[in-house]
Amino acid sequence: MTKTFINSQEIKTLSKQEKTHLINSLGGFKSVGLIGTKSLKGNANLAVFSSIFHIGAHPPLIALIFRPSPPDRDTLINIIETGFYTINHVNETIFKQAHQTSARYNPSVSEFEVTGLTPEYKNNFEAPFVQESNIQLGIEFKEKIDITINSTQMVIGEIVQIYFPQGCQSTDGFIDIEKANTITCSGLDSYHKTIKLDRLSYAKPNLAITSIASI
């Protein structure tokens, strides 16, 4: 396959939009989820994020990256003020509605209402889940880290509630998110279904890797 070469000087000459699409797509396929929050005034907010990543399992931590403010980020404000939020996997039946939540609505406007998605409150959790999402996580805010190199912020939360469809969990605890119809994304606006190749055994020196897909 013939490769195109772009150096740092050429990157600097790109328009803002070209550079944004180029660099955002280079990170590969990413997790995409809907972050559900509720303001202190009781307004439900929903926003799509493609900067969700695993921090650790002991305790179960997950992180989000927030772009620089201004403009004010309603999701970030709600997380800091209330201490709770949800992460809801996006599936192929709701990805267009999920994408629409990236529009900048007034804080008094609920993205749930605008997109037709359904806020779901359960088990005394303060923030709304997305009813149409098949995998839902209830998160308790733990820490905010300011990243000075580009004025972004990393928010770390602990997973305190988990909901997923029956039949998606392996005997060793692994959740097959493909069975739950979870999709992925690349860049800022490209959404993808997945095809699992295999699930492999833990890699050790001098030990052959084997398939554990049937576990």
Buried (B, 14 or more C-beta within 10 A) or exposed (E): EEEEEEEEEEEEEBEEEEEEBEEBBEEEBBBBBBBBBBBEEEBBBBBBBBBBEEBEEEEBBBBBBBEEEEEEBBBBBBBBBBBBBBBBBBBEEBBEBBBBBBEEBEEEBBBBEBBEBEBBBEEEBBBBBBBBBBBBBBBBBBEEEEEEEEEBBBBBBBBBBEBBEEEBBEEEEEBBBBBBBBBBBBBEEEBBEEEEEEBEEEEEEEEEEEEBEEE
